[in-house]
Amino acid sequence: MNFVVATLSASATITGTFYVGKSIRQSAESQELDRKLSLESQKIDRTLLYIQRWNDSHYSSFKKLAYQIHLLIKDQHQNQKGRIVREEIEKNPDLRMEVTEVLNFLEEMALCIKRDIIKEDLAVDFYRSIVLQYCDIFGVWIAQLRNEKEEHRLYQQLTDLYGKWKDR
């Protein structure tokens, strides 16, 4: 009789331990899933903040100037486009400052995408045409800055993103 009681007691202990272990494992898996969902939600929120920043009126004057430059160069031969953009930027210090600010913003965004801080699939839906257009317009100027400053990685994240998104 003692043997049967001991066997049942041991069996109950083992079964209880199994279910406690299973419960702990499920709890850990649930917490991990919650953590992943929270991180994903934070990335979406950060991405939406980047979209809101671009839509802020702060960039309105630059967008108008960039569009005017686009109109100036759209029908020009490729090697004339770079010259025209450089001349426009060099004769207008305010434009130079605004172009630098916008390219810095886009570089920051590109770095956040590379480091998986924001969601690329959401950012590409909004920013693809912006990145492509501004890199097309100001790419020659970026190359000139790289040579002048002897900093060949200047706006590297942005130009890498341009290359990646160009074929999408």
Backbone as CSV, one residue per row, in Angstrom:
resi,resn,N_x,N_y,N_z,CA_x,CA_y,CA_z,C_x,C_y,C_z
1,MET,0.808,-1.180,0.000,0.000,0.000,0.000,0.869,1.269,0.000
2,ASN,1.914,1.255,0.817,2.821,2.406,0.855,3.469,2.650,-0.506
3,PHE,3.746,1.549,-1.183,4.358,1.660,-2.504,3.398,2.342,-3.478
4,VAL,2.135,1.987,-3.451,1.136,2.568,-4.344,0.970,4.050,-4.030
5,VAL,0.888,4.399,-2.757,0.753,5.808,-2.351,1.985,6.588,-2.795
6,ALA,3.154,6.033,-2.588,4.391,6.709,-2.996,4.437,6.883,-4.506
7,THR,4.008,5.851,-5.232,4.004,5.914,-6.686,3.017,6.967,-7.168
8,LEU,1.817,6.986,-6.603,0.823,7.997,-6.986,1.299,9.403,-6.630
9,SER,1.920,9.519,-5.473,2.440,10.827,-5.040,3.533,11.303,-5.991
10,ALA,4.422,10.415,-6.350,5.502,10.774,-7.282,4.932,11.114,-8.648
11,SER,3.942,10.348,-9.079,3.308,10.607,-10.367,2.619,11.970,-10.373
12,ALA,1.925,12.279,-9.285,1.247,13.578,-9.178,2.260,14.713,-9.167
13,THR,3.375,14.507,-8.474,4.425,15.531,-8.428,5.008,15.764,-9.816
14,ILE,5.279,14.679,-10.517,5.850,14.791,-11.870,4.854,15.464,-12.804
15,THR,3.592,15.070,-12.738,2.559,15.668,-13.589,2.402,17.149,-13.260
16,GLY,2.367,17.471,-11.976,2.252,18.875,-11.561,3.432,19.698,-12.040
17,THR,4.620,19.133,-11.906,5.829,19.820,-12.352,5.782,20.045,-13.862
18,PHE,5.310,19.042,-14.603,5.193,19.164,-16.057,4.274,20.339,-16.423
19,TYR,3.111,20.391,-15.774,2.158,21.453,-16.099,2.636,22.826,-15.632
20,VAL,3.333,22.891,-14.516,3.923,24.161,-14.072,4.964,24.618,-15.091
21,GLY,5.813,23.677,-15.537,6.824,24.007,-16.547,6.191,24.466,-17.842
22,LYS,5.137,23.757,-18.252,4.435,24.136,-19.481,3.818,25.521,-19.339
23,SER,3.239,25.808,-18.189,2.632,27.116,-17.934,3.683,28.223,-17.957
24,ILE,4.820,27.960,-17.343,5.913,28.954,-17.337,6.407,29.198,-18.757
25,ARG,6.554,28.123,-19.529,7.011,28.249,-20.916,6.005,29.056,-21.743
26,GLN,4.705,28.766,-21.574,3.678,29.508,-22.303,3.662,30.967,-21.886
27,SER,3.869,31.219,-20.612,3.912,32.599,-20.123,5.103,33.346,-20.727
28,ALA,6.234,32.668,-20.773,7.431,33.289,-21.362,7.220,33.553,-22.852
29,GLU,6.613,32.595,-23.553,6.345,32.786,-24.979,5.371,33.932,-25.192
30,SER,4.369,34.027,-24.335,3.389,35.111,-24.422,4.049,36.465,-24.163
31,GLN,4.929,36.500,-23.168,5.643,37.749,-22.875,6.550,38.138,-24.035
32,GLU,7.197,37.160,-24.644,8.065,37.440,-25.786,7.250,37.969,-26.958
33,LEU,6.091,37.381,-27.203,5.212,37.856,-28.263,4.742,39.277,-27.967
34,ASP,4.363,39.541,-26.726,3.947,40.890,-26.329,5.079,41.893,-26.532
35,ARG,6.309,41.487,-26.197,7.469,42.369,-26.362,7.700,42.675,-27.840
36,LYS,7.601,41.646,-28.688,7.792,41.844,-30.122,6.710,42.751,-30.702
37,LEU,5.484,42.546,-30.275,4.389,43.400,-30.755,4.582,44.833,-30.296
38,SER,5.045,45.010,-29.076,5.294,46.354,-28.552,6.413,47.040,-29.339
39,LEU,7.488,46.306,-29.625,8.592,46.871,-30.412,8.123,47.237,-31.814
40,GLU,7.313,46.377,-32.400,6.777,46.643,-33.739,5.898,47.890,-33.719
41,SER,5.088,48.008,-32.699,4.223,49.180,-32.552,5.052,50.456,-32.390
42,GLN,6.131,50.368,-31.629,7.014,51.527,-31.450,7.674,51.920,-32.768
43,LYS,8.083,50.930,-33.567,8.681,51.226,-34.867,7.670,51.900,-35.788
44,ILE,6.430,51.440,-35.754,5.385,52.070,-36.563,5.177,53.500,-36.113
45,ASP,5.120,53.729,-34.802,4.941,55.088,-34.270,6.086,56.001,-34.696
46,ARG,7.321,55.499,-34.620,8.474,56.319,-35.031,8.428,56.625,-36.523
47,THR,7.987,55.664,-37.320,7.882,55.869,-38.762,6.833,56.928,-39.068
48,LEU,5.711,56.845,-38.394,4.656,57.843,-38.597,5.118,59.234,-38.176
49,LEU,5.965,59.315,-37.152,6.525,60.621,-36.760,7.403,61.191,-37.875
50,TYR,8.171,60.334,-38.551,8.976,60.815,-39.685,8.078,61.350,-40.797
51,ILE,6.981,60.689,-41.036,6.042,61.150,-42.061,5.446,62.491,-41.649
52,GLN,5.072,62.617,-40.379,4.527,63.886,-39.887,5.560,65.000,-39.990
53,ARG,6.811,64.688,-39.669,7.857,65.720,-39.751,7.980,66.250,-41.172
54,TRP,7.932,65.356,-42.156,8.064,65.794,-43.543,6.888,66.673,-43.953
55,ASN,5.725,66.378,-43.434,4.532,67.148,-43.785,4.423,68.451,-43.009
56,ASP,5.325,68.687,-42.095,5.325,69.923,-41.327,5.608,71.110,-42.250
57,SER,5.030,72.242,-41.944,5.198,73.437,-42.781,6.647,73.929,-42.819
58,HIS,7.460,73.471,-41.905,8.870,73.856,-41.859,9.585,73.586,-43.182
59,TYR,9.186,72.532,-43.874,9.838,72.167,-45.127,9.153,72.746,-46.365
60,SER,8.114,73.522,-46.186,7.349,74.038,-47.330,8.184,74.868,-48.285
61,SER,8.961,75.791,-47.746,9.742,76.652,-48.639,10.766,75.836,-49.425
62,PHE,11.373,74.858,-48.770,12.329,74.020,-49.487,11.643,73.244,-50.604
63,LYS,10.481,72.696,-50.313,9.770,71.913,-51.329,9.468,72.767,-52.560
64,LYS,9.122,74.026,-52.332,8.850,74.937,-53.452,10.129,75.197,-54.248
65,LEU,11.213,75.466,-53.538,12.488,75.719,-54.214,12.966,74.481,-54.976
66,ALA,12.821,73.321,-54.364,13.232,72.083,-55.034,12.395,71.858,-56.289
67,TYR,11.126,72.164,-56.210,10.267,72.014,-57.387,10.686,72.987,-58.489
68,GLN,11.044,74.217,-58.124,11.511,75.190,-59.118,12.793,74.700,-59.790
69,ILE,13.686,74.128,-58.995,14.921,73.581,-59.566,14.587,72.410,-60.489
70,HIS,13.664,71.582,-60.051,13.225,70.457,-60.888,12.725,70.960,-62.246
71,LEU,11.925,72.028,-62.227,11.418,72.585,-63.486,12.545,73.140,-64.351
72,LEU,13.560,73.728,-63.706,14.703,74.265,-64.442,15.493,73.169,-65.168
73,ILE,15.596,72.020,-64.543,16.495,70.995,-65.088,15.790,69.864,-65.827
74,LYS,14.469,69.782,-65.736,13.787,68.589,-66.260,14.008,68.355,-67.754
75,ASP,14.146,69.404,-68.537,14.330,69.232,-69.980,15.782,69.402,-70.417
76,GLN,16.680,69.510,-69.452,18.098,69.707,-69.748,18.809,68.368,-69.953
77,HIS,19.909,68.425,-70.676,20.762,67.250,-70.849,21.366,66.897,-69.485
78,GLN,21.641,65.629,-69.255,22.095,65.149,-67.953,23.306,65.923,-67.418
79,ASN,24.311,66.179,-68.256,25.495,66.877,-67.752,25.237,68.366,-67.511
80,GLN,24.152,68.916,-68.029,23.780,70.308,-67.744,23.023,70.424,-66.418
81,LYS,22.313,69.373,-66.063,21.501,69.391,-64.836,22.361,69.670,-63.605
82,GLY,23.472,68.963,-63.497,24.352,69.146,-62.342,24.889,70.561,-62.245
83,ARG,25.267,71.117,-63.382,25.789,72.487,-63.395,24.726,73.466,-62.933
84,ILE,23.512,73.315,-63.424,22.417,74.226,-63.063,22.116,74.127,-61.565
85,VAL,22.060,72.928,-61.042,21.779,72.745,-59.606,22.884,73.387,-58.781
86,ARG,24.132,73.128,-59.134,25.251,73.727,-58.391,25.178,75.248,-58.416
87,GLU,24.893,75.819,-59.582,24.813,77.279,-59.696,23.689,77.837,-58.824
88,GLU,22.540,77.183,-58.847,21.409,77.647,-58.036,21.743,77.602,-56.548
89,ILE,22.387,76.541,-56.120,22.733,76.404,-54.703,23.822,77.396,-54.314
90,GLU,24.806,77.588,-55.176,25.920,78.472,-54.848,25.514,79.944,-54.833
91,LYS,24.536,80.322,-55.621,24.129,81.730,-55.638,23.094,82.048,-54.556
92,ASN,22.582,81.035,-53.879,21.549,81.250,-52.876,21.936,80.537,-51.574
93,PRO,22.572,81.251,-50.628,22.999,80.622,-49.366,21.831,80.031,-48.568
94,ASP,20.665,80.650,-48.652,19.506,80.102,-47.943,19.102,78.754,-48.534
95,LEU,19.164,78.653,-49.846,18.851,77.387,-50.493,19.871,76.332,-50.082
96,ARG,21.130,76.710,-50.064,22.183,75.767,-49.651,21.904,75.238,-48.249
97,MET,21.517,76.126,-47.353,21.225,75.727,-45.984,20.003,74.799,-45.937
98,GLU,18.987,75.121,-46.711,17.775,74.288,-46.725,18.045,72.930,-47.357
99,VAL,18.815,72.905,-48.434,19.153,71.628,-49.068,19.931,70.761,-48.076
100,THR,20.877,71.359,-47.403,21.666,70.627,-46.403,20.761,70.088,-45.303
101,GLU,19.848,70.891,-44.825,18.935,70.461,-43.766,18.061,69.289,-44.223
102,VAL,17.525,69.375,-45.422,16.661,68.297,-45.924,17.473,67.033,-46.181
103,LEU,18.644,67.173,-46.772,19.470,65.989,-47.001,19.893,65.356,-45.674
104,ASN,20.167,66.176,-44.664,20.484,65.634,-43.337,19.287,64.875,-42.768
105,PHE,18.101,65.424,-42.939,16.882,64.752,-42.481,16.720,63.403,-43.182
106,LEU,16.879,63.388,-44.487,16.727,62.145,-45.244,17.837,61.149,-44.907
107,GLU,19.035,61.649,-44.639,20.150,60.782,-44.221,19.821,60.134,-42.868
108,GLU,19.284,60.932,-41.965,18.882,60.425,-40.652,17.824,59.326,-40.800
109,MET,16.844,59.586,-41.651,15.801,58.600,-41.887,16.391,57.315,-42.481
110,ALA,17.287,57.466,-43.434,17.916,56.307,-44.070,18.712,55.492,-43.051
111,LEU,19.380,56.166,-42.143,20.127,55.472,-41.097,19.169,54.723,-40.168
112,CYS,18.060,55.347,-39.828,17.060,54.678,-38.981,16.484,53.452,-39.674
113,ILE,16.318,53.512,-40.973,15.844,52.341,-41.718,16.916,51.249,-41.679
114,LYS,18.145,51.624,-41.930,19.235,50.646,-41.939,19.374,49.966,-40.581
115,ARG,19.220,50.729,-39.507,19.369,50.189,-38.145,18.080,49.560,-37.611
116,ASP,17.053,49.499,-38.457,15.769,48.886,-38.098,15.093,49.607,-36.930
117,ILE,15.253,50.925,-36.904,14.612,51.755,-35.884,13.218,52.154,-36.334
118,ILE,13.058,52.301,-37.647,11.736,52.565,-38.215,11.448,51.490,-39.257
119,LYS,10.188,51.368,-39.637,9.759,50.319,-40.557,9.989,50.742,-42.007
120,GLU,10.851,50.023,-42.678,11.151,50.353,-44.062,9.936,50.185,-44.959
121,ASP,9.153,49.117,-44.758,8.029,48.885,-45.660,6.979,49.989,-45.570
122,LEU,6.865,50.638,-44.433,5.957,51.772,-44.290,6.617,53.049,-44.829
123,ALA,7.889,53.227,-44.523,8.614,54.421,-44.987,8.706,54.462,-46.509
124,VAL,8.942,53.321,-47.134,9.089,53.298,-48.590,7.794,53.724,-49.273
125,ASP,6.665,53.353,-48.692,5.382,53.754,-49.284,5.239,55.270,-49.347
126,PHE,5.733,55.953,-48.339,5.613,57.414,-48.299,6.815,58.111,-48.932
127,TYR,8.011,57.651,-48.626,9.230,58.403,-48.966,9.913,57.999,-50.268
128,ARG,9.516,56.925,-50.885,10.256,56.457,-52.062,10.388,57.552,-53.119
129,SER,9.292,58.154,-53.522,9.364,59.165,-54.579,10.152,60.388,-54.119
130,ILE,10.075,60.716,-52.853,10.816,61.859,-52.306,12.313,61.588,-52.371
131,VAL,12.721,60.425,-51.877,14.145,60.067,-51.887,14.664,60.015,-53.326
132,LEU,13.912,59.391,-54.212,14.367,59.284,-55.603,14.469,60.662,-56.257
133,GLN,13.454,61.487,-56.054,13.462,62.803,-56.684,14.605,63.673,-56.163
134,TYR,14.778,63.733,-54.842,15.806,64.620,-54.298,17.207,64.100,-54.569
135,CYS,17.382,62.794,-54.610,18.703,62.268,-54.980,18.988,62.513,-56.461
136,ASP,17.956,62.435,-57.295,18.149,62.757,-58.711,18.516,64.228,-58.895
137,ILE,17.830,65.098,-58.174,18.087,66.534,-58.317,19.437,66.918,-57.721
138,PHE,19.721,66.444,-56.500,20.889,66.929,-55.763,22.055,65.938,-55.734
139,GLY,21.954,64.846,-56.467,23.019,63.846,-56.471,24.363,64.399,-56.921
140,VAL,24.365,65.243,-57.940,25.622,65.831,-58.424,26.214,66.743,-57.354
141,TRP,25.356,67.483,-56.669,25.828,68.364,-55.603,26.391,67.548,-54.443
142,ILE,25.754,66.427,-54.125,26.276,65.544,-53.078,27.668,65.053,-53.465
143,ALA,27.828,64.645,-54.711,29.138,64.181,-55.183,30.178,65.296,-55.085
144,GLN,29.772,66.516,-55.419,30.684,67.658,-55.323,31.086,67.896,-53.868
145,LEU,30.120,67.836,-52.955,30.432,68.012,-51.528,31.395,66.940,-51.033
146,ARG,31.179,65.725,-51.465,32.066,64.627,-51.054,33.498,64.909,-51.474
147,ASN,33.650,65.414,-52.700,35.000,65.721,-53.187,35.598,66.921,-52.469
148,GLU,34.805,67.979,-52.297,35.308,69.185,-51.628,35.742,68.894,-50.195
149,LYS,34.947,68.135,-49.492,35.216,67.859,-48.080,36.087,66.620,-47.884
150,GLU,36.405,65.960,-48.993,37.154,64.709,-48.946,36.515,63.737,-47.957
151,GLU,35.198,63.715,-47.986,34.409,62.822,-47.131,33.491,62.026,-48.049
152,HIS,33.976,60.883,-48.488,33.260,60.119,-49.506,32.066,59.338,-48.955
153,ARG,31.894,59.388,-47.633,30.735,58.722,-47.041,29.624,59.712,-46.704
154,LEU,29.789,60.960,-47.101,28.780,61.983,-46.851,27.471,61.586,-47.532
155,TYR,26.414,61.546,-46.780,25.080,61.128,-47.261,25.086,59.711,-47.831
156,GLN,25.966,58.882,-47.306,26.090,57.510,-47.799,24.830,56.693,-47.550
157,GLN,24.232,56.856,-46.371,23.015,56.085,-46.072,21.897,56.462,-47.044
158,LEU,21.799,57.745,-47.332,20.770,58.228,-48.249,21.000,57.701,-49.665
159,THR,22.218,57.781,-50.145,22.480,57.322,-51.511,22.379,55.798,-51.614
160,ASP,22.720,55.096,-50.531,22.513,53.641,-50.527,21.021,53.320,-50.577
161,LEU,20.235,54.062,-49.823,18.787,53.855,-49.826,18.208,54.163,-51.206
162,TYR,18.706,55.215,-51.824,18.296,55.559,-53.187,18.529,54.372,-54.124
163,GLY,19.711,53.793,-54.055,20.036,52.637,-54.905,19.120,51.456,-54.633
164,LYS,18.815,51.242,-53.390,17.959,50.131,-53.007,16.513,50.341,-53.461
165,TRP,16.018,51.571,-53.297,14.622,51.861,-53.630,14.403,52.139,-55.109
166,LYS,15.451,52.454,-55.817,15.302,52.824,-57.229,14.673,51.698,-58.046
167,ASP,15.017,50.493,-57.716,14.540,49.355,-58.492,13.257,48.724,-57.933
168,ARG,12.669,49.340,-56.950,11.422,48.797,-56.370,10.247,49.118,-57.219
